[in-house]
Amino acid sequence: MSKRVAPLVVLSWLILLALLVAAVLSPQVAPHNPVRERLIDRLLPPVWTPDGAWRYLLGTDHLGRDVVSRIIYGSRVSLELWGCPILLLLNLVLVVVSLKL
């Protein structure tokens, strides 16, 4: 008999997978250049407010940079910072386990 996985668990894994793919493919996924300043578009509100536009889903910052693009590129940095130590730890564990065998 196989255990049935809860739908919330599957949804959580799918969201994590989507974030991982967005971080790895950030140059292709991000809608705008995250460092491009466009002062004419500064401090635009998010899309769900009355003055919001679909061009900038989460709005822009004080320099007119797209917030969504900055979050996507920032996740890439976080992935690099956390991915390297995890891979090193995994290699260390594999060495220790292989030495004990």
Protein Blocks (a to p, Z undefined) as FASTA:
>chain_A
ZZdddfklmmmmmmmmmmmmmmmmmmmmpmbdfkbccfklgoiacfkbmkbcfklmnopa
fkopafklmmmmmmmmmmmmmmmmmmmmmmmmmmmmmmmZZ
